[in-house]
Amino acid sequence: MTGNSRKAMWAVATLCGVTGMGLVVFASFNLDSADKTASVVAAVAALADLGLGTYAVLQALGEAGGGVRARGTRAIAAGGSISGNAIGARSKVDASAVLPAPPATPAASSASPAAAPPPVEASGDGTVAAAGDVSGNALGDDSEVR
């Protein structure tokens, strides 16, 4: 939690505490008016909670919703590791130079969205981007991996 988030949390907690104490004091003088006031305060708090909850969900979707995107001539983007690729004119990769990819574990496939790799985007002519390891690739014209 950042310093600003912590300050905001304490400000909201203090405001809620002061409001609660005010309602208790108000109730000791006039119970009927305190009941009506508490109902209005609860309705306003519920609307604020709905707005903040919606904002938090939209933020989370925006962070996790990027996906894999390649823009540009010969641009390449991969959502995971890439290895053993020949990219470019006359590029070659010797099969013995490529290590086999590790088998996917069940835990990795059922990982929470918070543990998911970040969105990947390759933007521009001939760019390459990957969310995982990049190894054993011949990138560019006349490149070779043995």
N, C-alpha and C positions, 0 to 999 in steps of 0.2 A: 504494500500500500504506500503510495507516494505521500509526501508531506502535505500537499494540497488536499488530497483525498481524506487524509486523516483529520485535517482541520475542518473540512466540510462535514465529516461524520460527527465530530464533536459539536459542531454548531447545531446540526439537526437534533442530536441527542439532547443538548441543552434546551433548545426551543421546545421539544416535546416534554421535557421535564417541567419547564416553567409553565407551559400550557396546562399540563395535568394538575400541577399544584394550584394554579389559578382556578381551574374548574372545581377542585375540592373546596377551596375557600369560598367561591361563589355559591356552591351548593349549600354551604352552611347557613347562608343568608336567605336564599330563595331557591328551593329545590325545583320548582316548576320551570323557572327561567334557566337554571343550570342544565336541566334536562334538554331543553330546546337548544341551548347554546352548544352543548356537547354533541347533539345530533348534527348541527351545522358544521362544527369542527371536524367530526368524523367524515362527513360527506366531502369536505374540502380535502382532507387527508387522503381519502380513497381516490379522488380524482388525480391528485398529485402522484400517488403511487402508480396509478394506471399510466400516466404520462411517462414517469421515470422508467417503469417496466418496459413499455413499448420502445422507448429510446435505447435501453440496454439491449433488447433483443435485436433491434435494427443495427446497432453497432456491432454486435457479435456476428450477425449475418454478413455485414459488410467486410469484416475482417476475414471470415472463413469462406466467403463466397467467391473469391477471386478465381480459383480454378487454374487451369493451364491454358496459356494463350500465346500464340506465335504470330507476330505481325511483321511483315517485310519479306522481301525476296529471299528465299533460302533460309529463313529463320526457323529455328527448331527449339521447341520447349517440351520438357518431359516432367511429368508429375512425380517421378521417382528417380532411381539411379539409371544411368545409361553407360553401357560399356560395350566395346567391341564393334563400334560403328565406323564406317568409312564415309566421311562427309566431304565432298569436293571432287572435282574432276580428277580422274586417275589416282584416287586415294585407295589404299589397300590396308587390310588388317589380316595378319596371319592368325588363323584359328587357334594356334597354340599360345598366342600372346594374350588371349582373352581368358580371364578367370570366370568360372561359372558364378552366376548370381546366387547368393544365399537363399535357401528356401524361405518362403513367407511363413511367419509364425501366426498362429491363430490370434495371439494377443495383438499383433500389429494390425490385423484386419479389423478388429473390433475396438480399436483405440478410440478414445473420446475425441470430439472435435477440437478440444483445446490442445491435444497432442498431435494433431494432424500437421503435415508439413505446410509451410507458408505457400501462398499463391505463387505460381511461376509464370513469368512473362518474358519472352524474348522479343524485343522491339527493335527493328532495324535490319538492314540487309545483311544476311549471313551470320546473324547472332545465334548463340546457343545458350540455353538456360536449362538447369535441372534442379529439382528439389532434393536430390540425393547425390551420391557419388558419381563422378565422371571419370572413368578410367579406361585405358586400353582403346582409345579412339584415335583415328586418323582424321584430324580436322584441317581442312584447307586443301587446295589443289596440290596434286603430286605428293601428298603426305603418305607415310607408311608406318605401321606398327608391326614389329616382328616379335 
